[in-house]
Amino acid sequence: MALSHVVETEKTANVSDDRLLQNLKDYTSVSIDLLWQRQAIFFSATLLTALYIDPFNAMLFYCTIIFCELEDMLLAKRVERLHVNQKAAIKSCHYWILLNAGLSSGAICLYAVSVALNQESSGHFTPLFFLFAAALFAAMNNHQLVKALAIRLTMYGLSFLIIVTKDILIVRPSIESEIWLHFFTVIFVMYFLIDCSIIFLKMYRKNLAQLESLRKEHERTKAAYVVKSQFIATVSHELRTPLTSIKGSLDLLTSGAMGEIPEKMQSLLNMANRNSQRLSVLIDDVLDVQKIEAGEMEYRMDVLDVEALITEAINANAGYANAHKVMIEQDTFAGEPLLIEGDESRLMQVMSNMISNAAKFSEEGGVITVGCERRGDKVRIYVKDTGCGIPDGAKTKVFDRFSQLDSSDVRRAAGSGLGMNISREIVEHHKGIIDYASKLGVGTTFFAEFLTYQEQV
């Protein structure tokens, strides 16, 4: 029981320190944001009273206020660097902020009272208005720290009462006098200011509660996301090991290394081999998606010759194209070498996805053209097919995860629906763009554009 009580007390203390630090940061942030607004108010008040009442006291007041403002700025810088585990520093800043609030509000109050003392009875519009403006400013902008707000409002309220009570004590007017009207008006104004303070304080605390709720929900979402990512990675890795063994066995059987296979079994083995290949690609894609989400996708950047990259991609995907009975042609390129900076293996993955898509959606005997061209400061790599084309408004499906244009169970183009989504992530990491142009019944051209290496340098 004692141990649990200590733990609970520590948790409460940590929450209290965290909340106090948040209050300090909000308070000082508002103080910095409204710096020039306050300076305009102080300068105007000083100028008016210097011209019409007492220039010496006006300058003394302004110098004191400027000192308090500088102290506020220094404290704001200290608070900005604080962390929740710096308990002593947090309490120290809190103490100095309250002390400075008392000093600045005291300077305003003394100045307002001194101005009132230099005026005739019932002629205190200027000092009372200064006090009202200062109190309203505090009610609207100092609610982050209740103690600082209480200090300011208490001192302003006492100054209000001193000014109007002084007239009553000196003049001793009848209840019908305007002096009493001023007194009751001040009481009403004080009530109004306190009410405004309470409203702003409630709004601030409500916002803090909502932010805390959002923060907790965000933490729960992150925790669930981590569990999901770990689960996907673990399952995918666990599936890969037996799948590699199954695929290797099927490759041996279909190659005839284990002896002649009966004709009736051949089609079944071929189908099993194709499906194991599809499953292997799906696992690789899922792992890539998980790496992208976790920010763990590795890139090894190097300067690449685009034409050489295209040639390698064509050679690597020639077998896939032959299986779909389509041809791959390379656009001849003449001129200076086109260089980009990128990860060769990842860009090969993008090329393979574009070429495999073109092969899957092309008719037998179709032709796929792969090439590149310079477009201003960019290099465009494109894969053009003469397939069925992509309908308008399907761009979301093309680049979304687990999304295919033909999602029916009998679609002729099998795939995971992850390839183009992964390709987009890879291209965007290279600060490039990937897109397509298509016309139904004519064909589609997928392209990726990258800054030339010279432009990046």
C-alpha positions as CSV (number, residue, x, y, z in Angstrom):
1,M,0.0,0.0,0.0
2,A,2.8,2.4,1.0
3,L,4.7,1.7,-2.3
4,S,1.6,2.2,-4.4
5,H,0.9,5.5,-2.6
6,V,4.4,6.7,-3.3
7,V,4.1,5.8,-7.0
8,E,0.7,7.5,-7.3
9,T,2.1,10.6,-5.5
10,E,5.1,10.7,-8.0
11,K,2.7,10.4,-10.9
12,T,0.6,13.3,-9.6
13,A,3.7,15.4,-9.1
14,N,4.9,14.7,-12.6
15,V,1.5,15.7,-14.0
16,S,1.5,18.8,-11.9
17,D,5.0,19.8,-13.1
18,D,4.0,19.0,-16.7
19,R,0.9,21.2,-16.4
20,L,2.8,24.0,-14.8
21,L,5.4,24.0,-17.5
22,Q,2.7,24.1,-20.2
23,N,1.1,27.0,-18.4
24,L,4.4,28.8,-18.3
25,K,5.1,28.2,-21.9
26,D,1.6,29.4,-22.9
27,Y,1.9,32.5,-20.7
28,T,5.3,33.5,-22.1
29,S,4.3,32.7,-25.7
30,V,1.4,35.1,-25.4
31,S,3.7,37.7,-23.8
32,I,6.1,37.5,-26.7
33,D,3.3,37.6,-29.3
34,L,1.7,40.7,-27.8
35,L,5.0,42.5,-27.2
36,W,4.5,45.3,-29.7
37,Q,0.9,45.8,-28.8
38,R,1.8,46.4,-25.2
39,Q,4.6,48.8,-26.2
40,A,2.1,50.8,-28.2
41,I,-0.2,51.0,-25.2
42,F,2.6,52.0,-22.8
43,F,4.1,54.6,-25.1
44,S,0.7,56.2,-25.8
45,A,-0.1,56.4,-22.1
46,T,3.3,57.9,-21.3
47,L,3.1,60.4,-24.1
48,L,-0.4,61.6,-23.1
49,T,0.3,62.0,-19.4
50,A,3.7,63.6,-20.1
51,L,2.0,66.3,-22.3
52,Y,-0.9,67.0,-20.1
53,I,0.0,66.1,-16.5
54,D,3.5,65.2,-15.3
55,P,6.4,64.5,-17.7
56,F,8.9,63.5,-15.0
57,N,6.6,60.8,-13.5
58,A,5.7,59.7,-17.0
59,M,9.3,59.0,-18.0
60,L,10.0,57.3,-14.6
61,F,7.0,55.0,-15.2
62,Y,8.1,54.2,-18.8
63,C,11.6,53.3,-17.8
64,T,10.2,51.0,-15.1
65,I,7.8,49.3,-17.5
66,I,10.6,48.8,-20.1
67,F,12.7,47.1,-17.4
68,C,9.8,44.8,-16.6
69,E,9.3,44.1,-20.3
70,L,13.0,43.2,-20.8
71,E,12.8,40.9,-17.8
72,D,9.7,39.2,-19.3
73,M,11.6,38.6,-22.5
74,L,14.5,37.0,-20.7
75,L,12.2,34.8,-18.6
76,A,10.4,33.8,-21.8
77,K,13.7,32.6,-23.3
78,R,14.4,30.6,-20.2
79,V,11.0,29.0,-20.2
80,E,11.3,28.1,-23.9
81,R,14.4,25.9,-23.1
82,L,12.8,24.1,-20.1
83,H,12.0,20.4,-20.0
84,V,9.5,18.7,-17.6
85,N,12.3,17.0,-15.7
86,Q,13.9,20.3,-14.7
87,K,11.6,20.7,-11.6
88,A,13.8,23.2,-9.8
89,A,14.2,25.4,-12.9
90,I,10.4,25.3,-13.5
91,K,9.7,26.5,-10.0
92,S,12.3,29.2,-10.2
93,C,10.9,30.6,-13.5
94,H,7.4,30.5,-12.0
95,Y,8.6,32.5,-9.0
96,W,10.4,35.1,-11.1
97,I,7.4,35.5,-13.5
98,L,5.1,36.1,-10.5
99,L,7.5,38.6,-9.0
100,N,7.8,40.4,-12.4
101,A,4.0,40.4,-12.7
102,G,3.8,42.1,-9.3
103,L,6.5,44.6,-10.3
104,S,5.0,45.6,-13.6
105,S,1.4,45.8,-12.3
106,G,2.7,47.7,-9.3
107,A,4.3,50.2,-11.5
108,I,1.1,50.7,-13.5
109,C,-0.9,51.1,-10.4
110,L,1.4,53.6,-8.7
111,Y,1.5,55.6,-11.9
112,A,-2.3,55.6,-12.2
113,V,-2.7,56.6,-8.6
114,S,-0.1,59.3,-8.8
115,V,-1.8,60.8,-11.9
116,A,-5.1,60.7,-10.0
117,L,-3.6,62.5,-7.0
118,N,-2.5,65.3,-9.3
119,Q,-6.1,65.8,-10.6
120,E,-9.1,67.4,-9.0
121,S,-11.8,65.1,-7.5
122,S,-14.1,63.3,-9.9
123,G,-11.8,64.1,-12.8
124,H,-10.0,60.8,-13.1
125,F,-11.1,59.5,-16.5
126,T,-7.5,59.1,-17.8
127,P,-6.0,57.0,-14.9
128,L,-9.2,55.0,-14.4
129,F,-9.2,54.2,-18.1
130,F,-5.5,53.2,-18.0
131,L,-6.3,50.8,-15.1
132,F,-9.3,49.4,-16.9
133,A,-7.3,48.8,-20.1
134,A,-4.5,47.1,-18.1
135,A,-7.0,44.9,-16.2
136,L,-8.9,43.9,-19.3
137,F,-5.6,43.0,-21.1
138,A,-4.7,40.8,-18.1
139,A,-8.1,39.1,-18.0
140,M,-7.8,38.3,-21.7
141,N,-4.1,37.3,-21.9
142,N,-2.8,36.2,-18.5
143,H,-5.3,33.4,-17.7
144,Q,-2.6,30.8,-18.3
145,L,-1.1,31.5,-14.9
146,V,-3.9,32.0,-12.3
147,K,-1.5,33.4,-9.7
148,A,-0.1,36.0,-12.1
149,L,-3.7,37.0,-13.1
150,A,-4.8,37.2,-9.4
151,I,-1.8,39.4,-8.6
152,R,-2.6,41.8,-11.4
153,L,-6.3,42.0,-10.9
154,T,-5.9,42.4,-7.1
155,M,-3.5,45.3,-7.6
156,Y,-5.6,47.0,-10.3
157,G,-8.8,46.5,-8.1
158,L,-7.1,48.1,-5.1
159,S,-5.9,51.0,-7.3
160,F,-9.5,51.5,-8.6
161,L,-10.8,51.7,-5.0
162,I,-8.0,54.0,-3.8
163,I,-8.7,56.5,-6.5
164,V,-12.5,56.7,-6.0
165,T,-12.4,56.2,-2.2
166,K,-9.9,59.1,-1.9
167,D,-12.5,61.5,-3.5
168,I,-15.2,60.2,-1.1
169,L,-13.0,60.7,1.9
170,I,-11.8,64.2,0.9
171,V,-15.1,65.6,-0.5
172,R,-17.5,63.6,1.6
173,P,-20.3,64.0,-1.0
174,S,-24.0,63.1,-0.7
175,I,-25.2,59.8,-2.2
176,E,-26.6,61.7,-5.2
177,S,-23.2,63.0,-6.1
178,E,-21.3,61.9,-9.3
179,I,-18.5,60.8,-7.1
180,W,-20.6,58.0,-5.7
181,L,-21.7,57.2,-9.3
182,H,-18.0,56.8,-10.1
183,F,-17.5,54.6,-7.1
184,F,-20.4,52.2,-8.0
185,T,-19.3,52.2,-11.7
186,V,-15.8,51.1,-10.5
187,I,-17.5,48.2,-8.5
188,F,-19.4,47.2,-11.6
189,V,-16.2,47.4,-13.8
190,M,-14.4,45.2,-11.3
191,Y,-17.1,42.6,-11.4
192,F,-17.1,42.7,-15.2
193,L,-13.3,42.2,-15.3
194,I,-13.4,39.3,-12.8
195,D,-16.2,37.7,-14.9
196,C,-14.2,38.1,-18.1
197,S,-11.2,36.5,-16.4
198,I,-13.2,33.5,-15.3
199,I,-14.6,33.0,-18.8
200,F,-11.2,33.1,-20.4
201,L,-9.7,30.9,-17.7
202,K,-12.5,28.2,-18.3
203,M,-11.9,28.4,-22.1
204,Y,-8.2,27.9,-21.6
205,R,-8.6,25.0,-19.3
206,K,-11.1,23.4,-21.6
207,N,-8.7,23.7,-24.5
208,L,-5.9,22.2,-22.4
209,A,-8.2,19.3,-21.5
210,Q,-9.0,18.7,-25.2
211,L,-5.3,18.8,-26.1
212,E,-4.5,16.4,-23.3
213,S,-7.2,14.0,-24.6
214,L,-5.9,14.3,-28.1
215,R,-2.3,13.6,-26.9
216,K,-3.4,10.5,-25.0
217,E,-5.4,9.3,-28.1
218,H,-2.3,9.9,-30.2
219,E,-0.1,7.9,-27.9
220,R,-2.6,5.0,-28.0
221,T,-2.7,5.2,-31.8
222,K,1.1,5.2,-32.0
223,A,1.2,2.2,-29.7
224,A,-1.3,0.3,-31.8
225,Y,0.6,1.2,-34.9
226,V,3.9,-0.1,-33.5
227,V,2.2,-3.4,-32.6
228,K,0.6,-3.7,-36.0
229,S,4.0,-3.0,-37.7
230,Q,5.8,-5.5,-35.6
231,F,3.1,-8.1,-36.2
232,I,3.3,-7.6,-40.0
233,A,7.1,-7.7,-40.0
234,T,7.1,-10.8,-37.9
235,V,4.5,-12.7,-39.9
236,S,6.1,-11.7,-43.2
237,H,9.5,-12.9,-42.1
238,E,8.1,-16.1,-40.7
239,L,6.2,-16.7,-44.0
240,R,9.3,-16.1,-46.1
241,T,11.4,-19.0,-44.8
242,P,8.9,-21.8,-45.5
243,L,7.9,-20.1,-48.8
244,T,11.5,-20.1,-50.0
245,S,11.7,-23.8,-49.3
246,I,8.5,-24.5,-51.1
247,K,9.4,-22.4,-54.1
248,G,12.9,-24.0,-54.3
249,S,11.3,-27.4,-54.4
250,L,8.8,-26.4,-57.1
251,D,11.6,-25.0,-59.2
252,L,13.5,-28.3,-59.0
253,L,10.4,-30.3,-59.9
254,T,9.4,-28.0,-62.9
255,S,12.9,-27.9,-64.2
256,G,13.0,-31.7,-64.5
257,A,15.9,-32.1,-62.1
258,M,14.0,-34.7,-60.1
259,G,13.0,-36.7,-63.2
260,E,10.4,-36.6,-65.8
261,I,7.0,-35.2,-64.6
262,P,3.7,-36.7,-65.9
263,E,1.8,-34.3,-68.2
264,K,-1.2,-34.2,-65.8
265,M,1.0,-33.0,-63.0
266,Q,2.9,-30.4,-65.0
267,S,0.0,-27.9,-65.2
268,L,-0.6,-28.2,-61.4
269,L,3.1,-27.7,-60.7
270,N,3.3,-24.7,-63.0
271,M,0.3,-23.2,-61.3
272,A,1.8,-23.8,-57.8
273,N,5.1,-22.3,-58.9
274,R,3.3,-19.1,-60.3
275,N,1.3,-18.7,-57.1
276,S,4.4,-19.2,-54.9
277,Q,6.1,-16.5,-56.9
278,R,3.1,-14.2,-56.5
279,L,3.1,-14.8,-52.7
280,S,6.8,-14.1,-52.5
281,V,6.3,-10.7,-54.3
282,L,3.4,-9.9,-52.0
283,I,5.5,-10.6,-48.9
284,D,8.3,-8.4,-50.2
285,D,5.8,-5.6,-51.0
286,V,4.2,-5.8,-47.6
287,L,7.6,-5.6,-45.9
288,D,8.5,-2.6,-48.1
289,V,5.2,-0.9,-47.0
290,Q,6.0,-1.6,-43.4
291,K,9.5,-0.1,-43.8
292,I,8.1,3.0,-45.5
293,E,5.6,3.5,-42.7
294,A,8.2,3.1,-40.0
295,G,10.7,5.3,-41.9
296,E,13.2,2.4,-42.1
297,M,13.4,2.2,-45.8
298,E,17.2,2.4,-46.6
299,Y,18.5,4.4,-49.6
300,R,22.0,4.3,-50.9
301,M,22.3,7.3,-53.1
302,D,24.7,7.4,-56.1
303,V,25.1,9.0,-59.4
304,L,23.3,6.9,-62.1
305,D,23.3,6.8,-65.8
306,V,19.6,6.8,-66.8
307,E,20.1,5.0,-70.1
308,A,22.1,2.2,-68.4
309,L,19.4,1.9,-65.7
310,I,16.8,1.5,-68.5
311,T,18.8,-1.2,-70.3
312,E,19.3,-3.1,-67.1
313,A,15.6,-2.9,-66.3
314,I,14.6,-4.2,-69.7
315,N,17.0,-7.1,-69.4
316,A,15.7,-7.9,-65.9
317,N,12.1,-7.9,-67.0
318,A,12.4,-9.6,-70.4
319,G,11.4,-13.0,-69.0
320,Y,8.3,-11.5,-67.4
321,A,7.3,-9.8,-70.7
322,N,7.9,-13.1,-72.7
323,A,5.6,-14.9,-70.2
324,H,2.9,-12.4,-71.1
325,K,3.8,-12.7,-74.8
326,V,4.7,-9.0,-75.3
327,M,7.9,-7.4,-76.5
328,I,10.0,-4.7,-74.9
329,E,11.7,-2.1,-77.0
330,Q,14.2,0.6,-75.9
331,D,14.0,4.1,-77.3
332,T,17.3,5.0,-78.8
333,F,19.0,7.9,-77.0
334,A,21.5,10.2,-78.6
335,G,23.3,13.0,-77.0
336,E,25.0,13.7,-73.6
337,P,24.5,11.1,-70.9
338,L,21.5,11.8,-68.6
339,L,22.6,11.5,-64.9
340,I,20.4,11.5,-61.8
341,E,21.2,10.8,-58.1
342,G,19.4,7.9,-56.6
343,D,19.4,4.4,-55.2
344,E,19.8,2.0,-58.1
345,S,18.1,-1.0,-56.5
346,R,15.0,1.1,-55.5
347,L,14.8,2.8,-58.9
348,M,15.0,-0.6,-60.5
349,Q,12.1,-1.6,-58.4
350,V,10.1,1.3,-59.7
351,M,11.1,0.4,-63.3
352,S,10.1,-3.2,-62.7
353,N,6.7,-2.1,-61.4
354,M,6.0,0.1,-64.4
355,I,7.2,-2.5,-66.9
356,S,5.3,-5.4,-65.2
357,N,2.1,-3.2,-65.2
358,A,2.5,-2.5,-68.9
359,A,3.0,-6.3,-69.6
360,K,0.0,-7.3,-67.6
361,F,-2.4,-4.9,-69.2
362,S,-1.1,-5.4,-72.8
363,E,-2.6,-7.7,-75.3
364,E,-0.6,-10.6,-76.7
365,G,1.8,-9.5,-79.3
366,G,1.8,-6.0,-77.9
367,V,4.9,-3.7,-77.6
368,I,6.2,-1.9,-74.6
369,T,8.5,1.0,-75.2
370,V,10.9,2.1,-72.4
371,G,12.9,5.3,-72.8
372,C,14.0,8.6,-71.3
373,E,14.2,12.2,-72.3
374,R,15.4,15.5,-70.9
375,R,12.8,18.0,-70.0
376,G,14.4,21.3,-69.0
377,D,16.1,20.6,-65.7
378,K,14.5,17.2,-65.3
379,V,15.0,13.7,-66.7
380,R,11.8,11.8,-67.6
381,I,11.9,8.0,-67.6
382,Y,8.8,6.5,-69.3
383,V,7.2,3.1,-70.0
384,K,4.7,3.2,-72.9
385,D,2.3,0.3,-73.7
386,T,-0.4,-0.3,-76.3
387,G,-2.8,-1.9,-73.8
388,C,-6.4,-1.3,-72.8
389,G,-5.7,2.1,-71.2
390,I,-6.9,3.5,-67.8
391,P,-10.3,5.3,-67.4
392,D,-10.5,8.9,-66.3
393,G,-10.7,9.5,-62.5
394,A,-8.8,6.3,-61.7
395,K,-5.6,7.9,-60.4
396,T,-6.5,7.2,-56.8
397,K,-6.9,3.5,-57.5
398,V,-3.7,3.3,-59.4
399,F,-1.5,4.7,-56.6
400,D,-3.4,3.6,-53.5
401,R,-2.5,0.5,-51.4
402,F,-4.2,-2.8,-52.1
403,S,-6.1,-1.2,-54.9
404,Q,-6.6,-2.4,-58.5
405,L,-8.5,-1.1,-61.4
406,D,-10.1,-4.5,-61.9
407,S,-10.8,-5.8,-58.4
408,S,-13.0,-8.8,-59.5
409,D,-12.1,-12.3,-58.7
410,V,-11.5,-13.1,-62.4
411,R,-9.2,-10.3,-63.3
412,R,-6.5,-11.2,-65.8
413,A,-3.9,-9.0,-64.2
414,A,-3.0,-10.5,-60.9
415,G,-1.0,-8.5,-58.3
416,S,-0.9,-7.2,-54.7
417,G,-2.0,-3.7,-55.5
418,L,1.0,-2.3,-53.7
419,G,3.6,-1.9,-56.5
420,M,2.6,1.6,-57.7
421,N,2.0,2.8,-54.2
422,I,5.6,1.7,-53.2
423,S,6.9,3.2,-56.4
424,R,5.3,6.6,-55.6
425,E,6.9,6.6,-52.2
426,I,10.3,5.7,-53.6
427,V,10.1,8.4,-56.3
428,E,8.9,11.1,-53.9
429,H,11.8,10.2,-51.6
430,H,14.1,11.0,-54.6
431,K,12.3,14.4,-54.8
432,G,10.7,13.3,-58.1
433,I,7.2,12.8,-59.4
434,I,5.4,9.8,-60.9
435,D,2.3,10.0,-63.0
436,Y,0.7,8.6,-66.2
437,A,-1.1,9.6,-69.3
438,S,-3.6,7.2,-70.8
439,K,-6.3,6.8,-73.4
440,L,-8.8,4.0,-73.4
441,G,-8.2,1.5,-76.2
442,V,-4.9,3.2,-77.2
443,G,-2.5,2.6,-74.3
444,T,-0.9,4.2,-71.2
445,T,2.4,5.9,-70.6
446,F,3.8,5.8,-67.0
447,F,6.6,8.2,-66.3
448,A,8.8,9.3,-63.4
449,E,10.7,12.6,-63.4
450,F,13.9,13.4,-61.5
451,L,16.2,16.4,-61.3
452,T,19.3,15.9,-63.3
453,Y,22.4,15.5,-61.3
454,Q,23.9,18.7,-62.6
455,E,20.9,20.6,-61.3
456,Q,21.1,19.1,-57.8
457,V,24.8,20.0,-57.6
